Each structure stands twice: as structure tokens, then as C-alpha cells.
Amino acid sequence: MLDQLKGELPKFMHFINSRSIESKKRARIGLTKEQIQPPALDVLIKGNKTFVSREMEQILQDEFDMLETGELKYYVADLVEKLAKNNIRVNSLNISEILKKQYGRRS
């Protein structure tokens, strides 16, 4: 059997070296972000917000509805104060991080 394998080894090496690759190279591991991260995972990631973030979002939505405007401008301290009125204790650093990470805003 060993002699048979030694006889097939050059043919196998020729096959490996001369074969053509059928799939297109897309990324280093051959998978795109869409293949690795399906839409269902995006929904899960977006739904996994902190309590402070959800509460701040609700407060701002109420402000949009009450003032009937398309743009609100607040200082971080104003948002901390609004959250404090709803018995949510948070500091300005937390608010700044939420604004940067989830909304792409600078504070």
C-alpha cells in the first residue's frame, strides 16, 4: 500500500498545483461582513441599548413631539438634568459616550 501511495503522490501534487480556484477572493477568510453578520444580528445589536439610552431616546422623542420641530439642541448638562427629573442618575461622561457611540454625535 505504501508503494501505491508513493506512486500517487506526484499526481496529487500536480493536481493541487495546477487546479483553478472556483470562488472569488472577497476577504482574507473568504467571507464578507454580510455573510458573517446577518440582518437578524443587526436587529439584535440595535435592540441591545442601555436603559439610560432608551430613556434618553424617549425623553427626546417626547420633546420632538411637544415642540413640533425637526431639530433639538441641548448641552450634555441639559440631558443629565432631564434624566435626573425622571429619577435616572447619570453623569455627563455617560451621556457623552452614548451620544458618540450610538448616534455618532460629538458632545
GITAMO-V536890 format. One record per residue. N is the residue number from 1. RES is the residue in one small letter. D_FIRST is the distance of its C-alpha to the first C-alpha in Angstrom with 1 decimal. Layout:
n=N res=RES d_first=D_FIRST
n=N res=RES d_first=D_FIRST
This chain:
n=1 res=m d_first=0.0
n=2 res=l d_first=3.8
n=3 res=d d_first=5.4
n=4 res=q d_first=5.1
n=5 res=l d_first=6.4
n=6 res=k d_first=8.7
n=7 res=g d_first=9.9
n=8 res=e d_first=10.8
n=9 res=l d_first=12.4
n=10 res=p d_first=15.6
n=11 res=k d_first=16.1
n=12 res=f d_first=16.0
n=13 res=m d_first=18.4
n=14 res=h d_first=20.6
n=15 res=f d_first=20.8
n=16 res=i d_first=21.8
n=17 res=n d_first=24.3
n=18 res=s d_first=25.9
n=19 res=r d_first=26.2
n=20 res=s d_first=29.7
n=21 res=i d_first=30.8
n=22 res=e d_first=32.6
n=23 res=s d_first=34.8
n=24 res=k d_first=37.8
n=25 res=k d_first=38.0
n=26 res=r d_first=40.9
n=27 res=a d_first=40.6
n=28 res=r d_first=38.5
n=29 res=i d_first=36.5
n=30 res=g d_first=36.9
n=31 res=l d_first=39.4
n=32 res=t d_first=43.2
n=33 res=k d_first=45.8
n=34 res=e d_first=46.6
n=35 res=q d_first=43.1
n=36 res=i d_first=43.1
n=37 res=q d_first=46.8
n=38 res=p d_first=47.8
n=39 res=p d_first=51.6
n=40 res=a d_first=51.7
n=41 res=l d_first=50.9
n=42 res=d d_first=53.7
n=43 res=v d_first=56.1
n=44 res=l d_first=55.1
n=45 res=i d_first=55.5
n=46 res=k d_first=58.9
n=47 res=g d_first=60.0
n=48 res=n d_first=59.2
n=49 res=k d_first=62.4
n=50 res=t d_first=64.4
n=51 res=f d_first=67.6
n=52 res=v d_first=69.7
n=53 res=s d_first=68.2
n=54 res=r d_first=68.7
n=55 res=e d_first=72.3
n=56 res=m d_first=73.1
n=57 res=e d_first=71.8
n=58 res=q d_first=74.0
n=59 res=i d_first=77.0
n=60 res=l d_first=76.6
n=61 res=q d_first=76.1
n=62 res=d d_first=79.4
n=63 res=e d_first=81.0
n=64 res=f d_first=79.9
n=65 res=d d_first=81.2
n=66 res=m d_first=84.5
n=67 res=l d_first=85.3
n=68 res=e d_first=83.9
n=69 res=t d_first=82.5
n=70 res=g d_first=79.2
n=71 res=e d_first=79.0
n=72 res=l d_first=79.7
n=73 res=k d_first=80.1
n=74 res=y d_first=80.0
n=75 res=y d_first=79.7
n=76 res=v d_first=77.1
n=77 res=a d_first=80.0
n=78 res=d d_first=81.3
n=79 res=l d_first=78.0
n=80 res=v d_first=78.0
n=81 res=e d_first=81.6
n=82 res=k d_first=80.7
n=83 res=l d_first=77.8
n=84 res=a d_first=80.1
n=85 res=k d_first=82.6
n=86 res=n d_first=79.9
n=87 res=n d_first=79.3
n=88 res=i d_first=76.0
n=89 res=r d_first=76.1
n=90 res=v d_first=74.0
n=91 res=n d_first=74.6
n=92 res=s d_first=74.6
n=93 res=l d_first=71.3
n=94 res=n d_first=69.5
n=95 res=i d_first=71.3
n=96 res=s d_first=70.4
n=97 res=e d_first=66.7
n=98 res=i d_first=66.7
n=99 res=l d_first=68.5
n=100 res=k d_first=66.0
n=101 res=k d_first=62.8
n=102 res=q d_first=63.6
n=103 res=y d_first=66.2
n=104 res=g d_first=65.5
n=105 res=r d_first=69.1
n=106 res=r d_first=70.6
n=107 res=s d_first=73.2
